Amino acid sequence: MSEKPRKGRSGVIFGVAVAALLVILGAEAVLFMGASGKKRTAAPGKITRLKEADEAIEASAAAKIETFGAPEAKIQIEFYAPLPLAWHQKTIGLLRDYDKKHPGRIHVTLLPMGNSEADTKMEKRGFTCAVIMINGKYRFTLPDGREVELQKRPNSDGSFYNSEDVITILDEMAKEGD
């Protein structure tokens, strides 16, 4: 005697799974866009970080890849970001000061997000957001034991790092090399 296959059970399970997935995606869209369906914005008169970053990326599209420091330095830094933003400018300023105080120690490549060559280079490495790579790494442990990731926006609550952390890392690397 052969058993009769059940019809429809797997179809029902598949249908329920698809419906649940659609509900989840819809909820995420509402959370991201807001119930009105419009992109969320800050209070009137304030610029959202997203808009500010988009404008900086747009401005960076025509910017050239720039370098400073000693090309033969043991510490190679690649800084990929919407560079015109104030928080990234702070980090760049600290790196320039560090280079002046310690000539020959670092070589910095500024990769403006929005520049097609910079975007392609970093996307191949798996990055689509701001990141600072020091000798190919972006995760570090500071002397106080704090773990930092040199990515996204620094210097605010919830940031992965502060601009000064980059200099601390460079100082520690210099000690190890001396």
C-alpha positions in Angstrom: 0.0 0.0 0.0 1.4 3.4 -0.9 0.9 6.5 1.1 -0.8 9.4 -0.4 1.4 12.6 -0.3 -0.1 15.5 1.6 -0.9 18.3 -0.7 -0.7 21.9 0.3 1.1 21.7 3.6 4.5 22.9 2.3 2.7 25.5 0.2 1.0 26.9 3.3 4.2 27.0 5.3 6.0 28.8 2.4 3.1 31.3 2.1 3.2 32.0 5.9 7.0 32.5 5.7 6.7 34.9 2.8 4.0 36.8 4.5 6.0 37.1 7.8 9.0 38.3 5.8 6.9 41.0 4.1 5.5 42.2 7.4 9.1 42.5 8.8 10.3 44.4 5.8 7.3 46.7 5.9 8.0 47.4 9.6 11.6 48.2 8.9 10.5 50.6 6.1 8.2 52.3 8.5 10.9 52.6 11.1 13.4 54.0 8.6 11.1 56.3 6.7 8.6 57.1 9.4 4.9 56.5 9.2 4.4 59.3 6.7 6.6 57.5 4.1 8.9 60.4 3.9 12.6 60.3 4.8 13.1 61.4 8.4 14.7 64.8 9.0 15.8 66.7 12.0 13.9 69.5 13.6 13.5 72.6 11.3 16.7 74.5 10.9 18.9 71.5 11.7 20.8 69.5 9.2 20.6 65.8 9.5 23.9 63.9 9.6 22.7 61.8 6.6 22.0 64.9 4.5 25.3 66.5 5.6 27.2 63.4 4.7 25.4 63.1 1.4 26.4 66.7 0.6 30.0 66.0 1.6 30.2 62.9 -0.6 28.8 64.9 -3.5 31.4 67.6 -2.9 34.1 64.9 -2.7 33.2 63.4 -6.0 35.5 65.9 -7.9 38.2 65.8 -5.2 41.5 64.1 -5.9 43.2 61.5 -3.8 45.8 63.3 -1.8 48.8 62.1 0.2 51.2 63.6 2.7 54.0 62.3 4.9 56.9 60.0 3.9 55.9 57.4 1.2 58.5 55.0 2.7 57.2 55.3 6.2 56.6 52.2 8.2 53.1 53.4 9.2 50.8 53.6 6.2 47.4 55.2 6.7 44.4 55.2 4.3 41.6 57.5 5.3 38.4 56.9 3.3 35.5 59.2 4.2 33.4 62.2 3.2 36.5 64.3 4.0 34.9 67.8 4.1 32.9 66.9 7.2 34.1 68.7 10.4 34.7 65.6 12.4 36.9 64.1 9.6 38.7 67.4 9.2 39.6 67.3 12.9 41.2 63.9 12.4 43.0 65.1 9.2 44.3 68.1 11.2 45.7 65.9 13.9 47.4 63.6 11.3 49.0 66.6 9.6 50.2 67.9 13.0 51.5 64.5 13.9 53.4 64.4 10.5 55.0 67.8 11.2 56.1 66.7 14.7 57.3 63.3 13.6 58.6 63.7 10.0 59.1 60.4 8.2 57.0 58.3 10.6 53.7 58.2 8.7 52.3 58.3 5.2 48.7 59.3 4.8 46.5 58.7 1.8 43.2 60.7 1.8 40.6 58.9 -0.1 37.6 61.1 -0.7 34.3 59.2 -0.5 32.5 60.0 -3.8 35.7 59.9 -5.8 35.1 56.9 -8.2 38.7 55.6 -7.8 38.6 55.8 -4.0 35.2 54.2 -3.9 36.2 51.3 -6.1 39.4 50.7 -4.1 37.6 50.6 -0.8 34.6 48.7 -2.0 37.0 45.9 -3.2 38.2 45.8 0.4 34.6 45.6 1.7 34.1 49.2 2.9 31.3 51.5 1.8 31.4 53.8 4.9 34.2 55.9 6.4 37.2 54.1 7.7 40.8 54.7 8.6 43.1 51.8 7.9 46.5 51.9 9.6 48.8 49.3 8.1 45.8 47.5 6.8 43.9 47.4 10.2 41.0 49.5 11.6 40.4 47.7 14.9 42.8 48.5 17.8 43.1 48.1 21.5 44.2 51.3 23.2 46.7 51.3 26.2 43.7 51.8 28.6 42.2 48.5 27.2 39.4 50.2 25.3 38.6 48.6 21.9 38.2 51.0 19.0 37.2 50.7 15.4 38.3 53.5 13.2 35.2 53.7 11.2 32.1 55.9 10.7 31.8 59.2 12.5 34.2 59.9 15.4 33.8 62.3 18.4 30.2 61.8 19.5 28.1 59.6 21.7 27.9 56.2 20.1 31.0 56.7 18.0 33.5 53.8 17.6 36.4 56.2 18.2 37.6 59.7 18.9 40.0 61.6 16.6 42.6 61.6 19.3 42.5 57.8 19.4 44.2 57.7 16.0 47.2 59.6 17.5 47.3 57.3 20.5 47.5 54.3 18.1 50.3 56.0 16.1 52.2 56.7 19.3 51.9 53.1 20.4 53.0 51.8 17.0 56.0 54.2 17.2 57.0 52.8 20.6 56.8 49.2 19.3 59.0 50.2 16.3 61.6 52.0 18.4 
